[in-house]
Amino acid sequence: MPTYRAINKKTKEETEFFCSISEMEQWEKKNPKWEVQCGTPLLHAGFMTGESKSDSWNSLLKTIKKRSGKSNTIKLRK
């Protein structure tokens, strides 16, 4: 289940809540003064954005690349 962020249209107050999509839709109908913000889930800070550049991760990728034979599709992070 995702975490949703909502902003009060008048006061600009923000809130977050964790629920299913159907629960969010019900909440939205009951709270017309609030606007639910669209967004993407944050799975791991840095992982989705490519900011995680640890040496151990690159080392693991190098090992996989060496053992994979002819496949050169694995790219190391810089």
NORZIWO-V882334 format. One record per residue. N is the residue number from 1. PSI is psi in whole degrees, 0 to 359 (none if undefined). BURIAL is 1 if it has 9 or more other C-alpha atoms within 8 Angstrom, else 0. Layout:
n=N psi=PSI burial=BURIAL
n=N psi=PSI burial=BURIAL
This chain:
n=1 psi=138 burial=0
n=2 psi=164 burial=0
n=3 psi=130 burial=1
n=4 psi=149 burial=1
n=5 psi=133 burial=1
n=6 psi=146 burial=1
n=7 psi=132 burial=1
n=8 psi=125 burial=1
n=9 psi=329 burial=0
n=10 psi=310 burial=0
n=11 psi=348 burial=0
n=12 psi=14 burial=0
n=13 psi=143 burial=0
n=14 psi=148 burial=0
n=15 psi=156 burial=0
n=16 psi=146 burial=0
n=17 psi=153 burial=0
n=18 psi=116 burial=0
n=19 psi=175 burial=1
n=20 psi=168 burial=0
n=21 psi=317 burial=0
n=22 psi=323 burial=0
n=23 psi=322 burial=0
n=24 psi=318 burial=1
n=25 psi=320 burial=0
n=26 psi=316 burial=0
n=27 psi=318 burial=0
n=28 psi=320 burial=1
n=29 psi=324 burial=0
n=30 psi=344 burial=0
n=31 psi=70 burial=0
n=32 psi=345 burial=0
n=33 psi=355 burial=0
n=34 psi=148 burial=1
n=35 psi=121 burial=1
n=36 psi=129 burial=1
n=37 psi=135 burial=0
n=38 psi=151 burial=0
n=39 psi=179 burial=0
n=40 psi=149 burial=0
n=41 psi=144 burial=0
n=42 psi=106 burial=0
n=43 psi=317 burial=0
n=44 psi=124 burial=0
n=45 psi=123 burial=0
n=46 psi=329 burial=0
n=47 psi=312 burial=1
n=48 psi=334 burial=1
n=49 psi=351 burial=0
n=50 psi=13 burial=0
n=51 psi=343 burial=0
n=52 psi=112 burial=0
n=53 psi=44 burial=1
n=54 psi=148 burial=0
n=55 psi=325 burial=0
n=56 psi=324 burial=0
n=57 psi=314 burial=0
n=58 psi=323 burial=1
n=59 psi=317 burial=0
n=60 psi=317 burial=0
n=61 psi=321 burial=1
n=62 psi=317 burial=1
n=63 psi=316 burial=0
n=64 psi=317 burial=0
n=65 psi=317 burial=1
n=66 psi=319 burial=0
n=67 psi=350 burial=0
n=68 psi=356 burial=0
n=69 psi=235 burial=0
n=70 psi=347 burial=0
n=71 psi=121 burial=0
n=72 psi=31 burial=0
n=73 psi=349 burial=0
n=74 psi=125 burial=0
n=75 psi=136 burial=0
n=76 psi=148 burial=0
n=77 psi=144 burial=0
n=78 psi=none burial=0
